[in-house]
Amino acid sequence: MSFPLLTATAALPAIGAIATAAVPAARRTAAKWLALFFSLGTLALAIAVLVRFDPDGDRYQLTESHSWIADFGVRYELGVDGIGVALVALTALLIPFIVLAGWHDADPLETGSRRWRPTQGFFALILAVEAMVILSFEATDVFLFYIFFEAMLIPMYFLIGGFGDRAHEHGEKVASTQRSYAAVKFLLYNLVGGLIMLAAVIGLYVVAGNFSLQEIAEARADGSLDMATNTERWLFLGFFFAFAVKAPLWPLHTWLPNAMQEATAPVAVLITAVVDKVGTFAMLRFCLQLFPEASKWATPAILVLALISIVYGALLAVGQRDIKRLIAYASISHFGFIIMGIFAMTSQGQSGATLYMVNHGISTAALMLVAGFLISRRGSRLIADYGGVQKVAPVLAGTFLIGGLATLSLPGLAPFVSEFLVLVGTFTRYPAIGIIATFGIVLAALYTLVLYQRTMTGPVKPEVSAMPDLRVREIAVVAPLIVLLVFLGVYPKPVTDIVNPAVKQTLSDVEKKDPQPEVEAAK
């Protein structure tokens, strides 16, 4: 029996969460180092998964299958394709940086009668989320996926509501109320989506007789499982609704700005760079593979919603006064690009969307974590409270600029390649959608450069005149992310080689081929 590598990759952070939570209250520093140790161990296992994965091999590799709830046909089934393995690697890569960036975010703080929650709980919850996200990327049993898709909401709720951002202009009492509001809104939106998905999961079992993704997909392909058109469409909508909430897609996006504003910067990265990717990943793995005809039927409406997300998110980012809300609305715009690429139903669009998931995770982590370092120094999230930072903290300002330029998809940085592929892939099949979506790029340049100008340039405000530059720990967090942004911007081939075969198989599931060019290339 081979070593269960996929199980180990998810189990190690789960064990780490338990071990970190069990550290005595007086040993806070030990809890931090233990969380970092387990996150690095998980990264090592994720690298092993990446090394053992063969892009030209079977669709799902490193598979594990064990009977779980036999009476209902539920199995513990794991397997990764090229898309899943890329996102497992992204998750494992980002968590150590999140742990390092949040090193002091849950330290004890006395404000009036309120005491900050234990440091151990903060890091234990981060590791718990990591375990559940990795299992979501690995699960090939629909019911098993659903369990972890929903279970990750619990630790995220406590991370947002219990360990929120300390920088608030209206005092701790108002901050506590707004954190609670953001956490409850996050939970309710995602719970509603999950309950609708549960109904669809049950409906799928009634129709198919099991929960195995591979068995159902094979039965659909060979004609032994023939869903009625209306049945398939209703089941598709049940799954897609839950994934659209998680993604988040307009108009189901409104929980994200509140959650990212009130969470600490590392938790905000956990939300948008890690957890939200489960939604877009699941659209590729479950919606397109299980319900190919319904996916094609819903494509026009979904593309319109994605286009609204791109333009609407970018427009609202332009008008934001709060740094973290601006990054949140920018992420809504970026997720619109990802969803547009998925449902363009072209190899360029879906390859670009998958690459975008990886690149957006790295670029958003870089920008948001540097923004968090900036906010922790000044004690304010308001853009108007900054000015001239580049003169007193040039390294901080420089890294903030690179993160911002990556967010606007500057050529030479990683997101450019993925955004270009999405636009090309969309334009070849839906030229009007592709043309309008390019306005999102223009708006991205506007909100990013205006943010940098107002915070980093101009006269030095007295409140930032003594602001320290990035410390060694903070540089250790940001520098590797910037290196990755440059490397994948110049040479994205390591990622595209992994995801492209999986994208071709996904297109085959929905029986779509790339449009032929109107003019043949000269020989």
Secondary structure as a PSIPRED ss2 file (coil, helix, strand):
# PSIPRED VFORMAT (PSIPRED V4.0)

   1 M C   1.000  0.000  0.000
   2 S C   1.000  0.000  0.000
   3 F C   1.000  0.000  0.000
   4 P C   1.000  0.000  0.000
   5 L H   0.000  1.000  0.000
   6 L H   0.000  1.000  0.000
   7 T H   0.000  1.000  0.000
   8 A H   0.000  1.000  0.000
   9 T H   0.000  1.000  0.000
  10 A H   0.000  1.000  0.000
  11 A H   0.000  1.000  0.000
  12 L H   0.000  1.000  0.000
  13 P H   0.000  1.000  0.000
  14 A H   0.000  1.000  0.000
  15 I H   0.000  1.000  0.000
  16 G H   0.000  1.000  0.000
  17 A H   0.000  1.000  0.000
  18 I H   0.000  1.000  0.000
  19 A H   0.000  1.000  0.000
  20 T H   0.000  1.000  0.000
  21 A H   0.000  1.000  0.000
  22 A C   1.000  0.000  0.000
  23 V C   1.000  0.000  0.000
  24 P C   1.000  0.000  0.000
  25 A C   1.000  0.000  0.000
  26 A C   1.000  0.000  0.000
  27 R C   1.000  0.000  0.000
  28 R H   0.000  1.000  0.000
  29 T H   0.000  1.000  0.000
  30 A H   0.000  1.000  0.000
  31 A H   0.000  1.000  0.000
  32 K H   0.000  1.000  0.000
  33 W H   0.000  1.000  0.000
  34 L H   0.000  1.000  0.000
  35 A H   0.000  1.000  0.000
  36 L H   0.000  1.000  0.000
  37 F H   0.000  1.000  0.000
  38 F H   0.000  1.000  0.000
  39 S H   0.000  1.000  0.000
  40 L H   0.000  1.000  0.000
  41 G H   0.000  1.000  0.000
  42 T H   0.000  1.000  0.000
  43 L H   0.000  1.000  0.000
  44 A H   0.000  1.000  0.000
  45 L H   0.000  1.000  0.000
  46 A H   0.000  1.000  0.000
  47 I H   0.000  1.000  0.000
  48 A H   0.000  1.000  0.000
  49 V H   0.000  1.000  0.000
  50 L H   0.000  1.000  0.000
  51 V H   0.000  1.000  0.000
  52 R H   0.000  1.000  0.000
  53 F C   1.000  0.000  0.000
  54 D C   1.000  0.000  0.000
  55 P C   1.000  0.000  0.000
  56 D C   1.000  0.000  0.000
  57 G C   1.000  0.000  0.000
  58 D C   1.000  0.000  0.000
  59 R C   1.000  0.000  0.000
  60 Y C   1.000  0.000  0.000
  61 Q E   0.000  0.000  1.000
  62 L E   0.000  0.000  1.000
  63 T E   0.000  0.000  1.000
  64 E E   0.000  0.000  1.000
  65 S E   0.000  0.000  1.000
  66 H E   0.000  0.000  1.000
  67 S E   0.000  0.000  1.000
  68 W E   0.000  0.000  1.000
  69 I E   0.000  0.000  1.000
  70 A H   0.000  1.000  0.000
  71 D H   0.000  1.000  0.000
  72 F H   0.000  1.000  0.000
  73 G C   1.000  0.000  0.000
  74 V E   0.000  0.000  1.000
  75 R E   0.000  0.000  1.000
  76 Y E   0.000  0.000  1.000
  77 E E   0.000  0.000  1.000
  78 L E   0.000  0.000  1.000
  79 G E   0.000  0.000  1.000
  80 V E   0.000  0.000  1.000
  81 D C   1.000  0.000  0.000
  82 G H   0.000  1.000  0.000
  83 I H   0.000  1.000  0.000
  84 G H   0.000  1.000  0.000
  85 V H   0.000  1.000  0.000
  86 A H   0.000  1.000  0.000
  87 L H   0.000  1.000  0.000
  88 V H   0.000  1.000  0.000
  89 A H   0.000  1.000  0.000
  90 L H   0.000  1.000  0.000
  91 T H   0.000  1.000  0.000
  92 A H   0.000  1.000  0.000
  93 L H   0.000  1.000  0.000
  94 L H   0.000  1.000  0.000
  95 I H   0.000  1.000  0.000
  96 P H   0.000  1.000  0.000
  97 F H   0.000  1.000  0.000
  98 I H   0.000  1.000  0.000
  99 V H   0.000  1.000  0.000
 100 L H   0.000  1.000  0.000
 101 A H   0.000  1.000  0.000
 102 G C   1.000  0.000  0.000
 103 W C   1.000  0.000  0.000
 104 H C   1.000  0.000  0.000
 105 D C   1.000  0.000  0.000
 106 A C   1.000  0.000  0.000
 107 D C   1.000  0.000  0.000
 108 P C   1.000  0.000  0.000
 109 L C   1.000  0.000  0.000
 110 E E   0.000  0.000  1.000
 111 T E   0.000  0.000  1.000
 112 G C   1.000  0.000  0.000
 113 S C   1.000  0.000  0.000
 114 R E   0.000  0.000  1.000
 115 R E   0.000  0.000  1.000
 116 W C   1.000  0.000  0.000
 117 R C   1.000  0.000  0.000
 118 P C   1.000  0.000  0.000
 119 T H   0.000  1.000  0.000
 120 Q H   0.000  1.000  0.000
 121 G H   0.000  1.000  0.000
 122 F H   0.000  1.000  0.000
 123 F H   0.000  1.000  0.000
 124 A H   0.000  1.000  0.000
 125 L H   0.000  1.000  0.000
 126 I H   0.000  1.000  0.000
 127 L H   0.000  1.000  0.000
 128 A H   0.000  1.000  0.000
 129 V H   0.000  1.000  0.000
 130 E H   0.000  1.000  0.000
 131 A H   0.000  1.000  0.000
 132 M H   0.000  1.000  0.000
 133 V H   0.000  1.000  0.000
 134 I H   0.000  1.000  0.000
 135 L H   0.000  1.000  0.000
 136 S H   0.000  1.000  0.000
 137 F H   0.000  1.000  0.000
 138 E H   0.000  1.000  0.000
 139 A E   0.000  0.000  1.000
 140 T C   1.000  0.000  0.000
 141 D E   0.000  0.000  1.000
 142 V H   0.000  1.000  0.000
 143 F H   0.000  1.000  0.000
 144 L H   0.000  1.000  0.000
 145 F H   0.000  1.000  0.000
 146 Y H   0.000  1.000  0.000
 147 I H   0.000  1.000  0.000
 148 F H   0.000  1.000  0.000
 149 F H   0.000  1.000  0.000
 150 E H   0.000  1.000  0.000
 151 A H   0.000  1.000  0.000
 152 M C   1.000  0.000  0.000
 153 L H   0.000  1.000  0.000
 154 I H   0.000  1.000  0.000
 155 P H   0.000  1.000  0.000
 156 M H   0.000  1.000  0.000
 157 Y H   0.000  1.000  0.000
 158 F H   0.000  1.000  0.000
 159 L H   0.000  1.000  0.000
 160 I H   0.000  1.000  0.000
 161 G H   0.000  1.000  0.000
 162 G H   0.000  1.000  0.000
 163 F C   1.000  0.000  0.000
 164 G E   0.000  0.000  1.000
 165 D C   1.000  0.000  0.000
 166 R C   1.000  0.000  0.000
 167 A C   1.000  0.000  0.000
 168 H C   1.000  0.000  0.000
 169 E C   1.000  0.000  0.000
 170 H C   1.000  0.000  0.000
 171 G C   1.000  0.000  0.000
 172 E H   0.000  1.000  0.000
 173 K H   0.000  1.000  0.000
 174 V H   0.000  1.000  0.000
 175 A H   0.000  1.000  0.000
 176 S H   0.000  1.000  0.000
 177 T H   0.000  1.000  0.000
 178 Q H   0.000  1.000  0.000
 179 R H   0.000  1.000  0.000
 180 S H   0.000  1.000  0.000
 181 Y H   0.000  1.000  0.000
 182 A H   0.000  1.000  0.000
 183 A H   0.000  1.000  0.000
 184 V H   0.000  1.000  0.000
 185 K H   0.000  1.000  0.000
 186 F H   0.000  1.000  0.000
 187 L H   0.000  1.000  0.000
 188 L H   0.000  1.000  0.000
 189 Y H   0.000  1.000  0.000
 190 N H   0.000  1.000  0.000
 191 L H   0.000  1.000  0.000
 192 V H   0.000  1.000  0.000
 193 G H   0.000  1.000  0.000
 194 G H   0.000  1.000  0.000
 195 L H   0.000  1.000  0.000
 196 I H   0.000  1.000  0.000
 197 M H   0.000  1.000  0.000
 198 L H   0.000  1.000  0.000
 199 A H   0.000  1.000  0.000
 200 A H   0.000  1.000  0.000
 201 V H   0.000  1.000  0.000
 202 I H   0.000  1.000  0.000
 203 G H   0.000  1.000  0.000
 204 L H   0.000  1.000  0.000
 205 Y H   0.000  1.000  0.000
 206 V H   0.000  1.000  0.000
 207 V H   0.000  1.000  0.000
 208 A H   0.000  1.000  0.000
 209 G C   1.000  0.000  0.000
 210 N C   1.000  0.000  0.000
 211 F C   1.000  0.000  0.000
 212 S E   0.000  0.000  1.000
 213 L H   0.000  1.000  0.000
 214 Q H   0.000  1.000  0.000
 215 E H   0.000  1.000  0.000
 216 I H   0.000  1.000  0.000
 217 A H   0.000  1.000  0.000
 218 E H   0.000  1.000  0.000
 219 A H   0.000  1.000  0.000
 220 R H   0.000  1.000  0.000
 221 A H   0.000  1.000  0.000
 222 D H   0.000  1.000  0.000
 223 G C   1.000  0.000  0.000
 224 S C   1.000  0.000  0.000
 225 L C   1.000  0.000  0.000
 226 D C   1.000  0.000  0.000
 227 M C   1.000  0.000  0.000
 228 A C   1.000  0.000  0.000
 229 T H   0.000  1.000  0.000
 230 N H   0.000  1.000  0.000
 231 T H   0.000  1.000  0.000
 232 E H   0.000  1.000  0.000
 233 R H   0.000  1.000  0.000
 234 W H   0.000  1.000  0.000
 235 L H   0.000  1.000  0.000
 236 F H   0.000  1.000  0.000
 237 L H   0.000  1.000  0.000
 238 G H   0.000  1.000  0.000
 239 F H   0.000  1.000  0.000
 240 F H   0.000  1.000  0.000
 241 F H   0.000  1.000  0.000
 242 A H   0.000  1.000  0.000
 243 F H   0.000  1.000  0.000
 244 A H   0.000  1.000  0.000
 245 V H   0.000  1.000  0.000
 246 K H   0.000  1.000  0.000
 247 A C   1.000  0.000  0.000
 248 P C   1.000  0.000  0.000
 249 L C   1.000  0.000  0.000
 250 W C   1.000  0.000  0.000
 251 P C   1.000  0.000  0.000
 252 L C   1.000  0.000  0.000
 253 H C   1.000  0.000  0.000
 254 T C   1.000  0.000  0.000
 255 W H   0.000  1.000  0.000
 256 L H   0.000  1.000  0.000
 257 P H   0.000  1.000  0.000
 258 N H   0.000  1.000  0.000
 259 A H   0.000  1.000  0.000
 260 M H   0.000  1.000  0.000
 261 Q H   0.000  1.000  0.000
 262 E H   0.000  1.000  0.000
 263 A E   0.000  0.000  1.000
 264 T C   1.000  0.000  0.000
 265 A H   0.000  1.000  0.000
 266 P H   0.000  1.000  0.000
 267 V H   0.000  1.000  0.000
 268 A H   0.000  1.000  0.000
 269 V H   0.000  1.000  0.000
 270 L H   0.000  1.000  0.000
 271 I H   0.000  1.000  0.000
 272 T H   0.000  1.000  0.000
 273 A H   0.000  1.000  0.000
 274 V H   0.000  1.000  0.000
 275 V H   0.000  1.000  0.000
 276 D C   1.000  0.000  0.000
 277 K H   0.000  1.000  0.000
 278 V H   0.000  1.000  0.000
 279 G H   0.000  1.000  0.000
 280 T H   0.000  1.000  0.000
 281 F H   0.000  1.000  0.000
 282 A H   0.000  1.000  0.000
 283 M H   0.000  1.000  0.000
 284 L H   0.000  1.000  0.000
 285 R H   0.000  1.000  0.000
 286 F H   0.000  1.000  0.000
 287 C H   0.000  1.000  0.000
 288 L H   0.000  1.000  0.000
 289 Q H   0.000  1.000  0.000
 290 L H   0.000  1.000  0.000
 291 F C   1.000  0.000  0.000
 292 P H   0.000  1.000  0.000
 293 E H   0.000  1.000  0.000
 294 A H   0.000  1.000  0.000
 295 S H   0.000  1.000  0.000
 296 K H   0.000  1.000  0.000
 297 W H   0.000  1.000  0.000
 298 A H   0.000  1.000  0.000
 299 T H   0.000  1.000  0.000
 300 P H   0.000  1.000  0.000
 301 A H   0.000  1.000  0.000
 302 I H   0.000  1.000  0.000
 303 L H   0.000  1.000  0.000
 304 V H   0.000  1.000  0.000
 305 L H   0.000  1.000  0.000
 306 A H   0.000  1.000  0.000
 307 L H   0.000  1.000  0.000
 308 I H   0.000  1.000  0.000
 309 S H   0.000  1.000  0.000
 310 I H   0.000  1.000  0.000
 311 V H   0.000  1.000  0.000
 312 Y H   0.000  1.000  0.000
 313 G H   0.000  1.000  0.000
 314 A H   0.000  1.000  0.000
 315 L H   0.000  1.000  0.000
 316 L H   0.000  1.000  0.000
 317 A H   0.000  1.000  0.000
 318 V H   0.000  1.000  0.000
 319 G C   1.000  0.000  0.000
 320 Q C   1.000  0.000  0.000
 321 R C   1.000  0.000  0.000
 322 D E   0.000  0.000  1.000
 323 I H   0.000  1.000  0.000
 324 K H   0.000  1.000  0.000
 325 R H   0.000  1.000  0.000
 326 L H   0.000  1.000  0.000
 327 I H   0.000  1.000  0.000
 328 A H   0.000  1.000  0.000
 329 Y H   0.000  1.000  0.000
 330 A H   0.000  1.000  0.000
 331 S H   0.000  1.000  0.000
 332 I H   0.000  1.000  0.000
 333 S H   0.000  1.000  0.000
 334 H H   0.000  1.000  0.000
 335 F H   0.000  1.000  0.000
 336 G H   0.000  1.000  0.000
 337 F H   0.000  1.000  0.000
 338 I H   0.000  1.000  0.000
 339 I H   0.000  1.000  0.000
 340 M H   0.000  1.000  0.000
 341 G H   0.000  1.000  0.000
 342 I H   0.000  1.000  0.000
 343 F H   0.000  1.000  0.000
 344 A C   1.000  0.000  0.000
 345 M C   1.000  0.000  0.000
 346 T C   1.000  0.000  0.000
 347 S H   0.000  1.000  0.000
 348 Q H   0.000  1.000  0.000
 349 G H   0.000  1.000  0.000
 350 Q H   0.000  1.000  0.000
 351 S H   0.000  1.000  0.000
 352 G H   0.000  1.000  0.000
 353 A H   0.000  1.000  0.000
 354 T H   0.000  1.000  0.000
 355 L H   0.000  1.000  0.000
 356 Y H   0.000  1.000  0.000
 357 M H   0.000  1.000  0.000
 358 V H   0.000  1.000  0.000
 359 N H   0.000  1.000  0.000
 360 H H   0.000  1.000  0.000
 361 G H   0.000  1.000  0.000
 362 I H   0.000  1.000  0.000
 363 S H   0.000  1.000  0.000
 364 T H   0.000  1.000  0.000
 365 A H   0.000  1.000  0.000
 366 A H   0.000  1.000  0.000
 367 L H   0.000  1.000  0.000
 368 M H   0.000  1.000  0.000
 369 L H   0.000  1.000  0.000
 370 V H   0.000  1.000  0.000
 371 A H   0.000  1.000  0.000
 372 G H   0.000  1.000  0.000
 373 F H   0.000  1.000  0.000
 374 L H   0.000  1.000  0.000
 375 I H   0.000  1.000  0.000
 376 S H   0.000  1.000  0.000
 377 R H   0.000  1.000  0.000
 378 R H   0.000  1.000  0.000
 379 G C   1.000  0.000  0.000
 380 S C   1.000  0.000  0.000
 381 R C   1.000  0.000  0.000
 382 L E   0.000  0.000  1.000
 383 I H   0.000  1.000  0.000
 384 A H   0.000  1.000  0.000
 385 D H   0.000  1.000  0.000
 386 Y C   1.000  0.000  0.000
 387 G C   1.000  0.000  0.000
 388 G C   1.000  0.000  0.000
 389 V H   0.000  1.000  0.000
 390 Q H   0.000  1.000  0.000
 391 K H   0.000  1.000  0.000
 392 V H   0.000  1.000  0.000
 393 A C   1.000  0.000  0.000
 394 P H   0.000  1.000  0.000
 395 V H   0.000  1.000  0.000
 396 L H   0.000  1.000  0.000
 397 A H   0.000  1.000  0.000
 398 G H   0.000  1.000  0.000
 399 T H   0.000  1.000  0.000
 400 F H   0.000  1.000  0.000
 401 L H   0.000  1.000  0.000
 402 I H   0.000  1.000  0.000
 403 G H   0.000  1.000  0.000
 404 G H   0.000  1.000  0.000
 405 L H   0.000  1.000  0.000
 406 A H   0.000  1.000  0.000
 407 T H   0.000  1.000  0.000
 408 L C   1.000  0.000  0.000
 409 S C   1.000  0.000  0.000
 410 L C   1.000  0.000  0.000
 411 P C   1.000  0.000  0.000
 412 G C   1.000  0.000  0.000
 413 L C   1.000  0.000  0.000
 414 A H   0.000  1.000  0.000
 415 P H   0.000  1.000  0.000
 416 F H   0.000  1.000  0.000
 417 V H   0.000  1.000  0.000
 418 S H   0.000  1.000  0.000
 419 E H   0.000  1.000  0.000
 420 F H   0.000  1.000  0.000
 421 L H   0.000  1.000  0.000
 422 V H   0.000  1.000  0.000
 423 L H   0.000  1.000  0.000
 424 V H   0.000  1.000  0.000
 425 G H   0.000  1.000  0.000
 426 T H   0.000  1.000  0.000
 427 F H   0.000  1.000  0.000
 428 T C   1.000  0.000  0.000
 429 R C   1.000  0.000  0.000
 430 Y C   1.000  0.000  0.000
 431 P H   0.000  1.000  0.000
 432 A H   0.000  1.000  0.000
 433 I H   0.000  1.000  0.000
 434 G H   0.000  1.000  0.000
 435 I H   0.000  1.000  0.000
 436 I H   0.000  1.000  0.000
 437 A H   0.000  1.000  0.000
 438 T C   1.000  0.000  0.000
 439 F H   0.000  1.000  0.000
 440 G H   0.000  1.000  0.000
 441 I H   0.000  1.000  0.000
 442 V H   0.000  1.000  0.000
 443 L H   0.000  1.000  0.000
 444 A H   0.000  1.000  0.000
 445 A H   0.000  1.000  0.000
 446 L H   0.000  1.000  0.000
 447 Y H   0.000  1.000  0.000
 448 T H   0.000  1.000  0.000
 449 L H   0.000  1.000  0.000
 450 V H   0.000  1.000  0.000
 451 L H   0.000  1.000  0.000
 452 Y H   0.000  1.000  0.000
 453 Q H   0.000  1.000  0.000
 454 R H   0.000  1.000  0.000
 455 T H   0.000  1.000  0.000
 456 M H   0.000  1.000  0.000
 457 T C   1.000  0.000  0.000
 458 G C   1.000  0.000  0.000
 459 P C   1.000  0.000  0.000
 460 V C   1.000  0.000  0.000
 461 K C   1.000  0.000  0.000
 462 P H   0.000  1.000  0.000
 463 E H   0.000  1.000  0.000
 464 V H   0.000  1.000  0.000
 465 S C   1.000  0.000  0.000
 466 A C   1.000  0.000  0.000
 467 M C   1.000  0.000  0.000
 468 P C   1.000  0.000  0.000
 469 D C   1.000  0.000  0.000
 470 L C   1.000  0.000  0.000
 471 R C   1.000  0.000  0.000
 472 V H   0.000  1.000  0.000
 473 R H   0.000  1.000  0.000
 474 E H   0.000  1.000  0.000
 475 I H   0.000  1.000  0.000
 476 A H   0.000  1.000  0.000
 477 V H   0.000  1.000  0.000
 478 V H   0.000  1.000  0.000
 479 A H   0.000  1.000  0.000
 480 P H   0.000  1.000  0.000
 481 L H   0.000  1.000  0.000
 482 I H   0.000  1.000  0.000
 483 V H   0.000  1.000  0.000
 484 L H   0.000  1.000  0.000
 485 L H   0.000  1.000  0.000
 486 V H   0.000  1.000  0.000
 487 F H   0.000  1.000  0.000
 488 L H   0.000  1.000  0.000
 489 G H   0.000  1.000  0.000
 490 V H   0.000  1.000  0.000
 491 Y C   1.000  0.000  0.000
 492 P C   1.000  0.000  0.000
 493 K H   0.000  1.000  0.000
 494 P H   0.000  1.000  0.000
 495 V H   0.000  1.000  0.000
 496 T H   0.000  1.000  0.000
 497 D H   0.000  1.000  0.000
 498 I H   0.000  1.000  0.000
 499 V H   0.000  1.000  0.000
 500 N H   0.000  1.000  0.000
 501 P H   0.000  1.000  0.000
 502 A H   0.000  1.000  0.000
 503 V H   0.000  1.000  0.000
 504 K H   0.000  1.000  0.000
 505 Q H   0.000  1.000  0.000
 506 T H   0.000  1.000  0.000
 507 L H   0.000  1.000  0.000
 508 S H   0.000  1.000  0.000
 509 D H   0.000  1.000  0.000
 510 V C   1.000  0.000  0.000
 511 E C   1.000  0.000  0.000
 512 K C   1.000  0.000  0.000
 513 K C   1.000  0.000  0.000
 514 D C   1.000  0.000  0.000
 515 P C   1.000  0.000  0.000
 516 Q C   1.000  0.000  0.000
 517 P C   1.000  0.000  0.000
 518 E C   1.000  0.000  0.000
 519 V C   1.000  0.000  0.000
 520 E C   1.000  0.000  0.000
 521 A C   1.000  0.000  0.000
 522 A C   1.000  0.000  0.000
 523 K C   1.000  0.000  0.000
